[in-house]
Amino acid sequence: MNNNMDYVLDVKNLSTSFISDRKEIRIVKNVSLRLRRGTTLAVVGESGCGKSVTVHSIVKLMPKNAKVSADHVIYRSAKDGKEYRLDQMEPFGTEMRKLRGAEIGMVFQDPMSSLNPVYKVGDQVAEGLIQHTGMSKAEAQKQVLDMFRKLGIPDPESRISDFPHQFSGGMKQRVVIAIAMICNPDIIIADEPTTALDVTIQAQIMELMKSLQVNDHKSIILITHNMGLVAEMADEVCVMYMGRVMEFGSLEDIFENPSHPYTQALLRSVPVLGLAEGQELGTIPGITPNPADLGPGCEFADRCPFCQDRCRQKDIPRFEVSPGHYVRCLKFDSFQEVD
């Protein structure tokens, strides 16, 4: 059994609802996941499956009409060795503000809207450093220059004084990564970090993220629907559908032994180099349901070729089909139940 300190983040039964027109709609349902120190966990699924809501709930960046609960959300700091109960902190209280940015860095999916157009990029990167460490502006600027060099931003002495509109999309994303990295956080949460970037720039950004994990021993949560990125980057994979974790396991578990019907369908729909001419990609039948219309039972039931009556009767527990490989499907009810 792994020591708990191997896990930098431990989330148990996280649920998030939104209150709309006096109605409560559950978007994230009893999500449990763990992030091993120094590894990359990919959270994957179709658009609207609750990936971003899950991580925003973890770091408490949710709107006022959101209602978040959890058995626990534990962050274990490498800097001071302490455990922090994120679920018990006020979203904008002193303790949570101290951890966000300093210990948990965020790379948001759209660099265009993540950067303030009227402030120099160097000042935007330095802001977190000054705020969290009390460092002088001159000292912070030296650190920003070092970070720009590390991230491959050319001519950093000049670029530090430029505004966001003077940067290309790929360079903007490097600046966003610099903001996330400048305080040397334990965890980097990257929410679709290559959205709207061309394929070459995507590869550079992901290579950069991988080097941060391998060389700087950062723990990364990568939110994506791109299974190609998952194959390159991830150590472990969390597959989500309609706010529920359908399958969780190592990269090998998910790609070589996908067990949930949704994971299998997702992988069949991914283009593979060398696909025989005339061979069509698989598609997932049906449409993604409206979260407000979901009844009891498996969220994937209406689109699942293996669905039985019992699949619609109650929430499906998780089963451990091999060490560390969990599946939420009644096909595996002969295995150990872990919920």
N, C-alpha and C positions, 0 to 999 in steps of 0.2 A: 504493500500500500504506500502511495506517495505521501511524504510529509506535507502538511497543509501549507507550509511556507513555499513549497514548489509552485503554488498557485498565487499569482499576484492579484487575481480577481475571482471572487466566488459568489455567484448569483443563484439564489434559490427561490423558485416560485414567484417571479416578478410578473405582476399583472398591471396593465394600464387601460383605463377607460376614458372616454371623452363624454362630457355631458353636453348634449345638443337637444334643444327644444324640450327640455325637462326629461329627456330620455338618456339613459346611460348605455353607451355602446362600447363593448370590450374590443380593444384592438390588439393587445398583447395578453396572452393567456398562460399563466404559470410557467414562464420561461426559466429554465435552470441551465446554467452554463458555467464553465470554469476556464480561465485563461492561465496556462502554464507560463511561468517566468521565462522570458527569453525566447518565446515562440510566437507564431502568427496563427490566430484563430480567424477563419473566414466565416462570416455569417451570410448565407446565400439564400436566394429565393426570388420569385417574380416580383416585379414592382408592386408596391402596396401590401406586401406580406408582413410588414411590421418590423423590418430590420432596423431602420433609422429610429423609429419610435422606441425600440428596445434600448438602444445605446443612449439616446437622449434621456430616457427614463433613468438609466443607471447614473448619469452625471447630473441629473436634475435640471435639464434645460427644456422644460416643458411649459406649454401655455397654461393659463389660469384655469381653463375648463378641463384640465387633465386630472385624473385621480389615479395615483400610483400606490401600489402596495407590494410588499415582498416579505417572505420569511426572513431573509437577510440579503444584503448586498455588502460584501466585505472586501475592502481593498487592503492589501498587505504591503506596506511601504518598505522598499529596500534602503531608503535613506535613513530612516530612524528605527526600522524594525517593528513598528507599531501596526496594529490592526485598526482600521477605521470602518465604522458602520455607516456607509453612505446613506442607507435607507432611513437612518434616524436623524440625518442632518437637515437643517433648513436649506432650501434651494439657493438662497442668496445670503445665507449666514456667513459669518467670518470663517468658520472651519471649512465649509464647502468651497468658498472663494479661494481659500489658500491652496486647496488640493487641485482645483481646476486650473490648468495652465502650468502650475509648478510640478505636479506629480502625474496628472493625466492631461495629455495634449490632444487637441482635436484638429483634424484636417477635414474641413467641410468640402462637400462635393462640387461647389461652384466657386472657383477663385474670383470670378467677376464680382460676385456679391459679398464675398468674404472680406475683401479689402476696401478700405475707405478711400474713395477717389480723390479726396482733397488733402490727404496726408502723405508725406514722403514714406516710401516703403521701409526705409531704415528706421524711422521713428515708430512705425507700426510694429516692427519686429522687436524693437528695444523696449516697448511699453510694458510687456509682461515681465521682463527682466527687472526693470526699475520698480515696478509694482510689488513683485514677489521678493526681491532681495534688498531693496533700498539702495541699489548701486547708482553711482552718479551717471549722468548722461554720457560723459566722455568714456567711462569704463564700459558702459553698455554698448556704445558704438564699436569699440574694439571687438567685443564678443560677437556683435552682429556681422562685422567684417569676416571674422573667423568662420562663422556659420555659413555665410554666403560662399566663401571659398570651398568649404566642405561639401556644399550642395551643388557645386559646379556652376554658380552664377558668375559669368565672366566680368572682368573689370569691376570688382565689388566696390572699390574706392569711389568710383564715379556713380555706379548704379544705386548706391545706398541713398543718394539724394534725389533719385528719380521718383515720379509718381506712377501709380499702377497702370495708367493708360499707356505708358511708355514701354511696358513689358508685353511680350507675347503670352499666349495662353499657358504654354509649358513653363515659362519663367515665372508667371504669376503663381502657378501651383507650387513652384519651388519656394516662393516667398511665403505662401500659406504653410508649407511644411516647416520653414524656418521659424514662423511664429509658434507652431506646435512644439518645436524642438528646443527653442532657445533656453528654456529653464531646465533642460536635461530631465524630462519626465520619465517615469517608470513605464507608463503605458501610452501608446499612441493609438487613438481611434481614428481610422481613415474611412470616411463615409463616401463611397464611390469616388475615390480620388482621381480617377482618370476620365470622368464624364466630360464630354465635349472636346477631348484632346485627340489629335490624330494618332494613328497606330504607333508611329516611331516615337512620339513624345510619351505615349502611354508606357512603352517598354522602358524608356529612360526613367520615368517616375517610379515604376515598380522595381526597377533595378536599385534605385536609390533607397526605396523603402526596405528592400531585402538587405541591403548593406547596413542599414541602421539596426536591423534586427540581429544580423550575424556578428557585425563588428562592434556595435555598441550595446549588444545584449538587451535591446528594447523588446518589450512585449507589445504586440500589435493586434488590434481587432480590425480586420478588413471587411467592410460591408460592400457587397458587390452582387450583381446578377451575372457576371462574366465568369463562366466556369473555366475558361482558359487561364485567367488570372489566378483563380483558386489553385489550379494544378501547379502553377509556377511558384506560388507564394506560401501556401498554407501548410501548417503542420497538423492542425485539426480543423474540422469543418462542422458547422452548425447549420442544418437545412431547415428553413422556416416556411410555413404556409399558413396564411390567414391568422397570423399572430401566435402560432403554436410551433414549438420545436418538434419536427417530425422525425428527425434523425440527427445523431451526434456521434462523431467518431474521428479516428485519424484519417489523414488524406487517403491512405491505402484502403481503409474500411469503406470510405464513401465511393471511391472511384473503382475499386476492384471487387467490392462486395456490397454494392448498394442494396439495401434491404427494404426500405419503405417504397411502396408503389409510386409515390410522388417523386422521390429521389431518382428512381429508375426512369420515370418519364422525363424528368428534367435533363438527365444525362443523354437520353435518346434524342433530345431536341437540339443538342449542341453540334455544330458543324465539325467534322473531323477531316483533317488533311488527307487526301487520297481516297475520299469517299467514292465508291464506284459510280461511274457515269450512269445517270438515269435513276440512281437510288435516292429516294426521297428521305428528308429528315423526318424523324418522328414528331408528332404534335400531341399536345395534351387535350383530350376531348373536353367539350363543355366550356363554360366560362367561369371566371373567378366570381364567387358569390359576393353579394353585399354583406358586410359584417353584421349589419342590423337584422338581416334575415336568417342568420344561422341558428339552427336549433341544437338540441343535444347531440352528442356523438362526434364522430370524426369529421373535421372540417373538409376533408378531401373526398368524403363518401360519394357525392354526386358525380365525381369525375373518375372514380376508381373502378377498374375492371374486376376487382376482387371483392367488392362491397357485399356484405351480408346484412340481414336485418339487425343483428346485434351491434353492428358498427354504428348505428344511428341512435342507440338507446342511452348511452352515458359517455362522459369523458373517457378517452382511451388512456390508460396508464402507460408509462415507459417500461420497456423490457430491455434487460441487458443481454444482448445476443452473443457477445464476446467481451473480454475485459476492456472497458472504456468505450464500447460501441453500444449505443442506446437507440431503440426504435419504438415509436409510438404507433403500434399496429397490432391488431388482434391475431394476425397470422403467426405472431410470435408469443402467444399467451402461454406456451409451455415453458418459456424461459422465466428467469427470476424477475419479478416486478419490483421496480425501484422507487416508484412514487409513494 
